[in-house]
């Protein structure tokens, strides 16, 4: 039962990764709007920029982890195919 629940929180495809990154970006932009309203001027803009930068870094890490997992799975299947 726990395995089935755990699988819900694993990103398996690039499409799922894009959906998660979109949700992160929507939340970051909402927070950035709040920062610009609370801190008018350069400070608010810098905090908004930091929010968007965090999404770019998180998105890159998600895509890298997905590619690493895919490469590991293909290497594992290639080794299993050559060693019966």
Secondary structure in CASP SS format (residue, H / E / C, confidence):
PFRMAT SS
TARGET T0000
AUTHOR 0000-0000-0000
METHOD secondary structure of the structure
MODEL  1
X C 1.00
X H 1.00
X H 1.00
X H 1.00
X H 1.00
X H 1.00
X H 1.00
X C 1.00
X C 1.00
X C 1.00
X C 1.00
X C 1.00
X C 1.00
X H 1.00
X H 1.00
X H 1.00
X H 1.00
X H 1.00
X H 1.00
X H 1.00
X H 1.00
X H 1.00
X H 1.00
X H 1.00
X H 1.00
X H 1.00
X H 1.00
X H 1.00
X H 1.00
X H 1.00
X H 1.00
X H 1.00
X H 1.00
X H 1.00
X H 1.00
X H 1.00
X H 1.00
X H 1.00
X C 1.00
X C 1.00
X C 1.00
X H 1.00
X H 1.00
X H 1.00
X H 1.00
X H 1.00
X H 1.00
X H 1.00
X H 1.00
X H 1.00
X H 1.00
X H 1.00
X H 1.00
X H 1.00
X H 1.00
X H 1.00
X H 1.00
X H 1.00
X H 1.00
X H 1.00
X H 1.00
X H 1.00
X H 1.00
X H 1.00
X H 1.00
X H 1.00
X H 1.00
X H 1.00
X H 1.00
X H 1.00
X H 1.00
X H 1.00
X H 1.00
X H 1.00
X H 1.00
X H 1.00
X H 1.00
X H 1.00
X H 1.00
X H 1.00
X H 1.00
X H 1.00
X C 1.00
X C 1.00
END
